[in-house]
Amino acid sequence: MSTVTITTAGGKTTVRSPYDPNWPSSARALGGRWSGGVWVFDSRDEERVRELAREVYGTDGTPDAGGTVTVRISVEDVRGERGGRPATLFRHGRQIATRFGRDEKPRLGDGVVLISGGFQSSAGSHNYLELGPLDDTVVEVRDVPRSVAVDHELQIVGEEGRPDHEALRAERERLAARITEIDAILGD
């Protein structure tokens, strides 16, 4: 799960967050500077900083009243920067997958599971790495704030802390069929 923590004290607002390529230039535009592992802003810009965090990460660190969900997304190709920098796909404040070398297998981000498809065994060139997903590559991303899933119209496939009614119905049907089977055996 992407963790964003925003605190304000002593006239400064600090942001601790995972890397996202959309954050640094936008943070600098708000007067932010990287210092000691956190981004530091003037506290008078706290609401703007929180708005930017919600835009980039989907959260400003405030617990989402709707909880978190698991969503499915299609993986699209991305190209790394010149000089062999990794090809990384970021979506909704999350690192989805990264390829560090042309002939290396991509690594999925935390809380990301491959559902279908896959990745080419080699993608891009030495200078321009590519992620290389196959056409039907779909992943599940866990622990996404419900508000992000709703705002971006993502396919929700599971809700943490809530029972999966479809799975429970299927299990009930399977168990009922097994009980009928056992009753038939015992009746003989």
Residue pairs with C-beta under 8 A, 6 or more apart in sequence:
1 68
1 110
1 111
1 142
1 143
2 17
2 18
2 57
2 58
2 59
2 93
2 94
3 16
3 17
3 18
3 61
4 15
4 16
4 17
4 18
4 53
4 57
4 59
4 60
4 61
4 93
5 15
5 16
5 17
5 61
6 13
6 14
6 15
6 46
6 49
6 50
6 53
6 60
6 61
7 13
7 14
8 14
8 43
8 46
9 43
10 43
11 42
11 43
12 40
12 41
12 42
12 43
13 40
13 41
13 42
13 43
13 45
13 46
13 49
14 38
14 39
14 40
14 41
15 27
15 32
15 38
15 39
15 41
15 49
15 53
16 37
16 38
16 39
17 23
17 39
17 53
17 57
18 57
18 93
18 95
19 95
20 56
20 57
20 90
20 93
20 95
21 88
21 90
22 56
22 90
23 39
23 52
23 56
23 57
24 34
26 52
26 55
26 56
27 39
27 41
27 49
27 52
30 41
30 45
30 48
30 49
30 52
31 41
31 42
31 45
32 39
32 40
32 41
32 49
33 39
33 40
34 40
41 49
50 60
51 60
53 59
53 60
53 61
54 60
56 93
57 92
57 93
58 92
58 93
58 144
58 145
58 147
58 148
58 151
59 93
59 145
59 147
59 148
64 145
64 146
64 147
66 145
66 146
66 147
66 150
67 145
67 146
67 159
67 160
67 161
67 162
68 142
68 143
68 144
68 145
68 146
68 159
68 160
68 161
69 144
69 145
69 146
69 149
69 156
69 157
69 158
69 159
69 160
70 140
70 141
70 142
70 143
70 144
70 156
70 157
70 158
70 159
70 160
71 140
71 141
71 144
71 149
71 154
71 155
71 156
71 157
72 115
72 138
72 139
72 140
72 141
72 154
72 155
72 157
73 91
73 96
73 138
73 139
73 141
73 154
73 155
74 137
74 138
75 89
75 96
75 97
75 117
75 131
75 133
75 137
75 138
75 139
76 89
76 133
77 123
77 130
77 131
77 132
77 133
78 87
78 88
78 89
78 130
78 131
79 87
79 124
79 128
79 129
79 130
79 131
80 86
80 87
80 88
80 99
80 124
80 128
80 129
80 130
82 127
82 128
83 127
84 101
84 126
84 127
84 129
85 129
86 98
86 99
86 100
86 129
87 98
87 99
87 106
87 123
87 124
87 129
87 130
87 131
87 132
88 95
88 97
88 98
88 99
88 131
89 95
89 96
89 97
89 98
89 131
90 96
91 141
92 141
92 144
92 148
92 152
92 154
93 148
94 109
94 111
94 112
94 141
94 144
95 109
95 110
95 112
96 108
96 109
96 112
96 139
96 141
97 106
97 107
97 108
97 109
97 112
97 119
97 131
97 133
97 139
98 106
98 107
98 109
98 131
99 105
99 106
99 107
99 119
99 123
99 124
99 129
99 130
99 131
99 132
100 107
100 129
101 129
102 122
102 123
102 124
102 125
102 126
102 129
103 121
103 122
105 119
105 121
106 119
106 131
106 132
108 114
108 139
111 141
111 142
111 143
112 139
112 140
112 141
112 142
113 139
113 140
113 142
114 137
114 138
114 139
115 138
115 139
115 140
116 136
116 137
116 138
117 133
117 134
117 135
117 136
117 137
117 138
118 133
118 134
118 137
119 131
119 132
119 133
119 134
119 137
120 132
120 133
120 134
122 132
123 129
123 130
123 131
123 132
124 130
124 132
140 157
140 158
142 158
142 160
143 160
144 154
146 156
146 159
148 154
149 156
158 164
